[in-house]
């Protein structure tokens, strides 16, 4: 069973959709934010975008989680903005990406409306600049976040099961 990596920029609904997918599939869920070292959280809280150098150890930690769930499957969130970042995750094992994509305005509204999260709305544009959509050689599916969460989960499950009968 592949590990589903729910990817996208901040505010896309990765945690909401990821939690629901894990529940529906009966697999473990992991939140990528929990893999960040304190230095990354401090940077983002201060409004400073992470560099590739900041992200590599974080991505390797997530890839290790993927590797540890290679037999059981699982769902993990991760922005996975660049193709090279997704390469690191793929090195961990069998992954299937669910890219949650949406209009900048909707993402900004969602980010502005949440509380208790370290990622400030001011970093949205840097994430959108870094975002590389899934390529044809990457296993996964892209959904527009304008739909209701339950509809996104159903669409994601349908697409995943098509690839993993």
SVG drawing of the C-alpha trace seen along z (x, -y; Angstrom):
<svg xmlns="http://www.w3.org/2000/svg" viewBox="-19 -39 40 44">
<polyline fill="none" stroke="black" stroke-width="0.4" points="0.0,0.0 1.4,-3.4 1.8,-6.2 -0.3,-9.2 1.5,-12.5 -1.1,-15.3 0.8,-18.3 0.2,-21.9 0.9,-25.4 -0.2,-26.6 -3.9,-27.0 -4.7,-24.3 -6.4,-22.1 -3.7,-19.4 -4.4,-18.6 -8.1,-18.4 -8.0,-16.3 -5.1,-14.2 -6.8,-13.3 -10.0,-12.4 -8.2,-10.2 -6.2,-8.4 -9.4,-7.7 -11.3,-6.4 -8.3,-4.2 -7.7,-3.0 -4.0,-4.0 -1.7,-6.2 -1.6,-9.9 1.4,-12.2 1.5,-16.0 4.6,-17.3 4.8,-20.3 5.8,-17.9 8.9,-16.9 10.3,-20.5 13.2,-21.4 12.6,-24.3 14.9,-26.5 12.6,-26.1 9.5,-27.0 11.2,-30.0 12.2,-31.2 8.7,-30.8 7.1,-32.4 9.3,-35.4 8.1,-35.6 11.3,-34.3 10.9,-31.7 12.7,-28.4 15.6,-27.7 16.3,-24.4 19.0,-23.8 16.4,-24.3 14.1,-21.8 16.4,-18.9 16.6,-17.5 12.9,-17.9 12.2,-16.1 14.5,-13.3 12.7,-12.9 9.4,-12.6 10.9,-10.1 12.0,-8.0 8.4,-8.0 7.3,-6.9 9.9,-4.1 8.6,-3.0 5.0,-2.8 6.0,-1.1 4.1,2.1 1.1,0.6 0.5,-2.5 -0.2,-5.9 -1.0,-9.5 1.4,-12.3 1.1,-16.0 3.9,-17.9 4.0,-21.0 6.3,-19.1 6.6,-22.3 9.4,-21.3 10.0,-18.3 13.4,-17.8 11.6,-17.7 9.2,-15.1 12.3,-13.1 13.4,-12.9 10.0,-11.7 9.9,-9.1 13.3,-7.8 11.5,-6.8 9.2,-4.3 6.0,-3.9 4.3,-7.3 1.2,-8.7 0.8,-12.5 -2.5,-14.3 -1.9,-17.9 -4.4,-20.3 -4.4,-23.3 -6.4,-26.6 -6.7,-30.2 -4.3,-32.6 -7.3,-34.6 -8.9,-31.5 -5.6,-30.4 -4.9,-33.8 -8.4,-34.0 -7.9,-30.6 -4.5,-31.5 -5.8,-34.7 -8.7,-33.0 -6.7,-30.3 -5.3,-30.8 -2.5,-29.0 -0.4,-28.2 3.2,-29.4 3.0,-30.1 2.1,-33.7 0.0,-34.7 3.0,-36.8 4.8,-33.6 2.1,-32.4 3.6,-34.2 7.0,-32.6 5.4,-29.2 3.4,-29.8 6.6,-30.9 8.3,-27.7 5.4,-25.4 5.9,-23.0 2.8,-21.1 2.9,-17.4 4.6,-16.2 3.3,-13.4 6.0,-11.0 4.8,-11.5 2.0,-9.2 -0.8,-11.3 -3.7,-13.5 -4.5,-17.2 -7.8,-18.6 -9.1,-22.1 -9.7,-23.1 -12.8,-25.1 -14.9,-21.9 -16.3,-20.8 -13.8,-18.8 -16.0,-15.6 -16.1,-15.9 -12.3,-16.3 -11.9,-13.2 -14.2,-11.1 -12.5,-12.3 -9.1,-11.6 -10.1,-8.1 -11.5,-7.3 -8.3,-8.5 -6.1,-6.6 -8.1,-3.4 -7.8,-3.7 -4.1,-3.7 -4.0,-1.1 -6.8,1.4"/>
</svg>
